[in-house]
């Protein structure tokens, strides 16, 4: 008789910043909705726990105490928000290392958009963008001022790529958890036309009406299987000739979250993030879920 597999936890990184506090609130609600454990992780850069006896300075002791307080407060915040199985871990080493290690077993990894000491402009070198670029599970980036995750629809970017298919599956599941509508966006100006030519290889496919019809079918095909698995989710399909980032940002107004793949059709596998996911990291206000190809 096989032993039941433990549910994959939601993991959230904390550092005492306002964005981390919003990340804890989002992660606690998500763990409650999924009925899975919540693991709160704080990193303690510098010497490992076993090495502290040789470098036990007042500054090191003070930093460890403050980090422990941040961790304890975050765990208490999560419990107050309804998460019932909350665990806390003080991880020696850099925060990116700690979070990436947990991404191997997590169902979802949640981080604030910026932490203590990070630059106020851009995310190019932040913990959040490093985690999004390397994590082995979906990553949610939460800004300091964010609505509760039950509010608004779930928005997903769709382009027919394998990574997009994984994003669509997760978006349907998240919409079902919240009882929310799903907005599926297929903005096709930036896509190469291979997906449409696969449906109609005639020269007439360059006709604008036929192009629109072909891309509508691309979206329908991408939604068919997950929609059958989540029949209660109401879907609004958006097919436009426009840049994906602009369309997704417009649909993100009032959304509970936006879900995208880390790379779209035509993206380079060697790049950590595609242009759409990278741009949304810097500009979208609601929680952003980035799904990587397995």
C-alpha positions as CSV (number, residue, x, y, z in Angstrom):
1,X,0.0,0.0,0.0
2,X,1.5,3.3,-1.1
3,X,2.0,6.2,1.3
4,X,-0.1,9.3,0.4
5,X,2.0,12.1,-1.0
6,X,2.1,15.2,1.2
7,X,0.5,18.3,-0.5
8,X,3.0,20.7,-1.9
9,X,3.1,23.8,0.3
10,X,2.8,27.4,-0.6
11,X,6.2,29.0,0.3
12,X,6.6,32.7,1.0
13,X,9.8,34.7,1.5
14,X,9.8,37.5,4.1
15,X,12.2,40.2,5.1
16,X,10.1,42.8,7.0
17,X,9.5,45.0,3.9
18,X,6.0,46.2,3.1
19,X,6.0,44.1,-0.1
20,X,6.8,41.0,1.9
21,X,3.9,41.7,4.2
22,X,1.6,41.8,1.2
23,X,3.2,38.6,0.0
24,X,2.4,36.9,3.3
25,X,-1.2,38.1,3.2
26,X,-1.6,36.7,-0.4
27,X,0.2,33.5,0.4
28,X,-1.9,32.9,3.6
29,X,-5.1,33.2,1.6
30,X,-3.8,31.0,-1.2
31,X,-2.7,28.3,1.3
32,X,-6.2,28.4,2.8
33,X,-7.9,28.2,-0.6
34,X,-5.7,25.2,-1.6
35,X,-5.9,23.6,1.9
36,X,-2.1,23.1,1.9
37,X,0.6,24.0,4.4
38,X,2.2,27.5,4.3
39,X,6.0,27.7,4.8
40,X,7.3,31.1,5.8
41,X,11.0,31.5,5.0
42,X,13.4,34.2,6.2
43,X,17.0,34.2,5.1
44,X,20.0,35.0,7.3
45,X,22.9,35.9,5.0
46,X,26.4,35.5,6.4
47,X,27.8,32.6,8.4
48,X,25.8,29.4,8.9
49,X,24.3,28.6,12.2
50,X,27.1,26.2,13.0
51,X,29.7,28.9,12.4
52,X,28.2,31.5,14.6
53,X,30.3,30.6,17.6
54,X,33.4,31.8,15.9
55,X,32.0,35.1,14.7
56,X,29.5,35.9,17.4
57,X,29.6,39.7,17.2
58,X,27.0,42.0,18.6
59,X,26.0,43.0,15.1
60,X,25.5,39.3,14.1
61,X,23.4,38.6,17.2
62,X,21.3,41.7,16.6
63,X,20.7,40.8,12.9
64,X,19.7,37.3,13.8
65,X,17.3,38.5,16.5
66,X,15.7,41.0,14.1
67,X,15.3,38.4,11.4
68,X,13.8,35.9,13.9
69,X,11.3,38.6,14.9
70,X,10.4,39.2,11.3
71,X,9.8,35.5,10.8
72,X,7.7,35.2,13.9
73,X,5.6,38.2,13.0
74,X,5.0,36.9,9.5
75,X,3.9,33.5,10.7
76,X,1.5,35.2,13.2
77,X,0.1,37.3,10.4
78,X,-0.5,34.3,8.3
79,X,-2.4,32.5,11.1
80,X,-4.5,35.6,11.7
81,X,-5.5,35.5,8.1
82,X,-6.8,31.9,8.3
83,X,-3.9,29.8,7.3
84,X,-4.1,26.8,9.7
85,X,-0.9,24.9,9.0
86,X,1.9,27.5,9.2
87,X,5.5,26.6,9.5
88,X,8.5,29.0,9.8
89,X,12.1,28.5,8.8
90,X,15.2,30.6,9.3
91,X,17.4,29.7,6.5
92,X,21.2,30.5,6.6
93,X,22.5,32.0,3.4
94,X,21.3,34.4,0.7
95,X,17.5,34.7,0.2
96,X,17.6,33.7,-3.4
97,X,19.4,30.5,-2.5
98,X,16.9,29.7,0.2
99,X,13.8,30.3,-2.0
100,X,15.2,28.4,-5.0
101,X,15.9,25.4,-2.8
102,X,12.3,25.4,-1.7
103,X,11.0,25.8,-5.2
104,X,11.9,22.2,-5.9
105,X,9.1,21.0,-3.6
106,X,6.7,23.9,-3.5
107,X,3.4,24.1,-5.3
108,X,3.7,27.9,-5.4
109,X,6.5,30.3,-4.4
110,X,5.4,33.8,-3.3
111,X,7.7,36.9,-3.0
112,X,7.3,40.6,-2.6
113,X,8.1,42.8,-5.6
114,X,10.9,44.5,-3.6
115,X,12.5,43.8,-0.3
116,X,14.4,45.8,2.3
117,X,17.4,47.5,0.7
118,X,16.4,46.9,-2.9
119,X,16.4,49.7,-5.4
120,X,13.1,51.6,-5.8
121,X,13.4,51.6,-9.6
122,X,13.3,48.5,-11.7
123,X,13.5,44.8,-10.8
124,X,16.5,43.8,-12.9
125,X,18.7,42.8,-10.0
126,X,16.1,42.2,-7.3
127,X,15.4,39.0,-5.3
128,X,12.0,38.7,-7.0
129,X,13.3,38.7,-10.6
130,X,16.1,36.3,-9.7
131,X,13.7,33.9,-8.2
132,X,11.2,34.2,-11.1
133,X,14.0,33.5,-13.5
134,X,15.3,30.3,-11.9
135,X,12.5,28.8,-9.7
136,X,11.3,25.3,-10.6
137,X,7.7,26.0,-9.6
138,X,5.3,28.9,-10.5
139,X,6.3,32.1,-8.8
140,X,3.9,34.9,-7.6
141,X,5.2,38.4,-7.3
142,X,3.1,40.6,-5.0
143,X,3.4,44.4,-4.7
144,X,3.2,46.3,-1.4
145,X,-0.4,47.6,-2.0
146,X,-2.5,44.8,-3.3
147,X,-6.2,43.8,-3.1
148,X,-7.1,40.5,-1.6
149,X,-6.7,37.6,-4.0
150,X,-10.5,36.8,-4.1
151,X,-11.3,40.1,-5.8
152,X,-11.7,40.4,-9.6
153,X,-11.1,38.0,-12.4
154,X,-8.0,35.9,-13.2
155,X,-6.3,37.1,-16.4
156,X,-4.1,34.7,-18.4
157,X,-1.9,35.4,-21.4
158,X,-2.3,32.7,-24.1
159,X,-0.1,32.1,-27.2
160,X,-0.3,28.4,-27.8
161,X,3.3,27.7,-26.6
162,X,4.0,24.8,-24.1
163,X,4.7,27.3,-21.3
164,X,1.5,29.1,-22.1
165,X,-0.4,25.9,-21.9
166,X,0.9,25.4,-18.3
167,X,-0.1,29.0,-17.5
168,X,-3.6,28.4,-18.8
169,X,-4.0,25.2,-16.7
170,X,-2.9,27.1,-13.5
171,X,-5.1,30.1,-14.3
172,X,-8.2,27.9,-14.6
173,X,-7.4,26.2,-11.3
174,X,-6.9,29.6,-9.6
175,X,-10.2,30.9,-11.0
176,X,-12.0,27.8,-9.8
177,X,-10.5,28.2,-6.3
178,X,-11.8,31.8,-6.1
179,X,-15.1,31.3,-7.9
180,X,-13.8,34.0,-10.3
181,X,-14.2,34.6,-14.0
182,X,-11.2,33.9,-16.3
183,X,-10.1,36.4,-18.9
184,X,-8.0,34.6,-21.6
185,X,-6.0,37.1,-23.7
186,X,-4.5,36.3,-27.1
187,X,-2.8,39.4,-28.5
188,X,-1.2,38.2,-31.7
189,X,0.8,41.1,-33.3
190,X,4.0,39.9,-31.7
191,X,3.5,36.3,-32.5
192,X,4.9,34.6,-35.5
193,X,2.2,33.2,-37.8
194,X,3.2,29.6,-37.5
195,X,0.1,28.8,-35.3
196,X,-2.3,30.3,-37.8
197,X,-0.6,28.7,-40.9
198,X,-1.0,25.3,-39.1
199,X,-4.7,25.9,-39.3
200,X,-4.9,27.4,-42.8
201,X,-1.8,27.4,-45.1
202,X,-3.4,29.2,-48.0
203,X,-2.3,32.6,-49.2
204,X,-5.7,34.0,-48.2
205,X,-4.8,33.6,-44.5
206,X,-3.2,37.0,-44.8
207,X,-6.7,38.5,-45.0
208,X,-7.3,40.4,-41.7
209,X,-10.6,38.7,-41.1
210,X,-9.2,35.3,-41.7
211,X,-6.2,36.1,-39.5
212,X,-8.5,37.1,-36.6
213,X,-10.5,33.9,-37.1
214,X,-7.4,31.8,-37.1
215,X,-6.1,33.3,-33.9
216,X,-9.5,32.9,-32.3
217,X,-9.2,29.2,-33.1
218,X,-5.7,29.2,-31.6
219,X,-7.2,30.5,-28.4
220,X,-10.1,28.1,-28.4
221,X,-7.8,25.2,-28.8
222,X,-5.7,26.3,-25.9
223,X,-8.7,26.6,-23.7
224,X,-10.6,23.5,-24.6
225,X,-9.1,20.9,-22.4
226,X,-8.7,22.9,-19.2
227,X,-12.2,24.4,-19.6
228,X,-13.5,20.8,-19.7
229,X,-11.7,20.1,-16.4
230,X,-13.1,23.3,-14.8
231,X,-16.7,23.5,-16.2
232,X,-17.8,26.0,-13.6
233,X,-15.3,28.7,-14.6
234,X,-16.8,31.5,-16.8
235,X,-14.4,32.5,-19.6
236,X,-14.2,35.7,-21.5
237,X,-12.0,35.4,-24.6
238,X,-10.0,38.4,-25.8
239,X,-8.4,38.2,-29.2
240,X,-6.8,41.4,-30.5
241,X,-4.2,42.6,-32.9
242,X,-2.1,44.4,-30.3
243,X,1.0,44.0,-28.3
244,X,0.6,41.4,-25.5
245,X,1.9,43.6,-22.7
246,X,-0.4,46.5,-23.5
247,X,-3.4,44.3,-23.7
248,X,-2.6,42.3,-20.5
249,X,-2.0,45.5,-18.5
250,X,-5.4,46.9,-19.6
251,X,-7.1,43.6,-18.6
252,X,-5.2,43.6,-15.3
253,X,-7.0,46.6,-14.0
254,X,-9.1,45.3,-11.1
255,X,-7.9,41.7,-11.6
256,X,-7.2,39.3,-8.8
257,X,-4.0,38.1,-10.6
258,X,-2.3,37.8,-14.0
259,X,-0.8,34.5,-15.1
260,X,1.8,34.3,-17.9
261,X,4.4,31.8,-19.1
262,X,8.0,32.7,-18.6
263,X,8.6,32.4,-22.4
264,X,6.1,32.7,-25.2
265,X,6.1,31.4,-28.8
266,X,9.3,32.3,-30.5
267,X,11.2,33.0,-27.2
268,X,14.7,31.8,-26.7
269,X,15.2,28.9,-24.3
270,X,18.5,30.4,-23.1
271,X,16.8,33.5,-21.8
272,X,15.6,33.4,-18.2
273,X,12.4,35.4,-19.0
274,X,10.6,36.4,-22.2
275,X,9.9,40.0,-23.1
276,X,6.3,39.9,-21.9
277,X,6.9,38.4,-18.5
278,X,9.9,40.6,-17.9
279,X,7.9,43.8,-18.8
280,X,4.9,42.8,-16.6
281,X,7.2,42.2,-13.7
282,X,8.1,45.9,-13.8
283,X,4.7,47.3,-14.6
284,X,1.7,45.3,-13.5
285,X,0.1,46.3,-10.2
286,X,-1.8,43.1,-9.2
287,X,-0.1,39.9,-8.2
288,X,1.7,38.3,-11.2
289,X,2.1,34.5,-11.6
290,X,5.0,33.4,-13.8
291,X,4.9,29.8,-14.9
292,X,8.0,28.1,-16.2
293,X,8.2,25.1,-18.5
294,X,8.9,21.9,-16.5
